[in-house]
Amino acid sequence: MHCLGLRSLPILTTALLFTAGCSDTTPALTSATDGTESDSDSDSDSGTTTGSSTATATATATTTGTASASGTGMACIPGMSISCACPEGGEGAQVCEPDGMSYGPCTCEGASSDSTTTDPTTTDPTTTDPTTTDPTTTDPTTGTSDDTTTGTTTGVNSACDEVIQFEMMPDEATLTGGWGLAMSMMGEGQIAFIQNPNMGGSVLYEPELPCDDTWYIWARAFDNGQDDSYFATLDGEPEPPAIFEGDCGGGGNSYVWARLNWRDVDANPCEYVEDPWAPTWDAGVHAIEFSFREAQAMGRILITNDPDFTP
């Protein structure tokens, strides 16, 4: 006989004789009158009417493992235990119900008596499985629906949030026509110099600006008396090109920093359309182009978004 779990099950007083088939290491149940086990009190009325004949039959059935209840009209002998297979392997015990009409559920040590009620495979996984949530409804990186169409696909430019200032040397420009690189005899260093004005051409700077702002352009103009001006365009405008005067004072024989200005070709010296000539440009590559008018040389240029800066 298998005695697993009998101490935790309510049994009849008549079942107390089952201990005859248990090993010595399993404590035997005793009657409720000795105070050590009272679980059988609530069902004691079910078995006391059978008398000594029931107790004798119970002892016989427990020893042989046979569920015999011949002559009693019951399916099994109340309180009798038989072995049963556990869902996860091993054996458990089933005990005849007090009315003798059926066996109770299979009781496995450490598990519920009804294994089907706790089987996790019976739970509908779609109700609790977070992976079943429609992934198109919420974008975890933004907290918004992924069908949102706001935004832009052309890139994002923004206004400058700091002072930008940088220089470009003549060897960073594209020189065409009669323009070429030379070293100044006046200590200026590298310059762009036109040896033959009849060949035309230009000095083209193409700075790449990091942000959107108003940009101030300074050039190292060759101030050679009256010969101090150039033709200039920004991003190809205006047409015809503007006149950029390095110094409208009419003197000097050196290189000077001059902030870009715009004098109309029909205007008098020092009369400007814009002074300073400061374009508002978005981030990206832009064109600053100088060509020969009077001055035969030009040094480096400086670009900044600081209106108060003076080189």
Protein Blocks (a to p, Z undefined) as FASTA:
>chain_A
ZZehklmpccdfklmmmmmmpcfklccdddfklopacklmmmmmmmmmnommlmmmmmmm
mmnopacfehklpabdehiacddddfkgpjddddddfklpaccddddehiafblmlmmmk
lpcfklmmmklpcfklpcfknopafkbcgdcfebpadddfbdcdddddfklpccehjbcc
dddfklnopadddfblmngpadddddddfbdcddddddddddehjllcccddeehiacdd
ddddfblnopajdddddddddddfkbcehiafbdcddddddedddddddddfklmcdcdd
dddfbfkbcZZ
